[in-house]
Amino acid sequence: MMMIDDDVTRRCDGLAADILRYCEERGLKIAAAESLTGGLLADAFVRIPGASNVFLGSAVTYDIRAKASILGVDRGLLEREGAVHPEVARQMAAATARLYAQQEYGDRVIGLSTTGVAGPGPDGDKPAGLVYIGLALPGALDADGHGREVWKELRLSGTREQVRRLTVMRVLENLSLFTASSQE
C-alpha cells in the first residue's frame, strides 16, 4: 500500500507543479470546492513552493447544506439527488470560480470540485468509490474565449484514504489535459 501511496503523491506533486507553472505564466488562478477530499486537493497545490502565485483557496463543503449555503448549489437538486451527482460537481466547480473571483483576475479563475463516496461502505444507493469531479474553465483557457464547465465520473477502488488521494490525482490529470490542449 505504501508504494502505491508514494507513487500517487509523486504523480500529484509533478502534475500540480506543472499546472501551477502553466497558470502562473498565463495569469490564471485556481480555486477549489472540496467534499470527499476534505482539503487534500488544496494540499496538492500548496505543497508546491510558489503556489500562492496561482492557488487562491479551497472551500471544504463536506456537509450537504454547506454546498447550498456557501457555494449556492441548487437546494432542490441536493434534496432530490444528494451530494454525489454530476450536476452537483459541475455547480460546485462553477461556484468556487465565482466565489474566489476578484475584479483584477477577470475571467481567469479555474474552479475545481470533488464530491463522492470515499467509503468504506456505500452511501445509500451510491457505492464506495463513486466520485464526480468538476472543472470550470474560464474563457482565458480557450482559443475561442468561451469558458466551459465539465464533470467526470470516476469509479475508484481502494481504502477510504486511497479513494480520496486517487480523486485528487484524477482532478490534476484532467486539469492537466485541458491546460496541455490549450497550448496547441
Summary of the structure (lengths in Angstrom):
residues: 184
radius of gyration: 15.5
end to end distance: 37.5
largest distance: 45.0
contacts: 642
relative contact order: 0.18
helix: 51%
strand: 21%
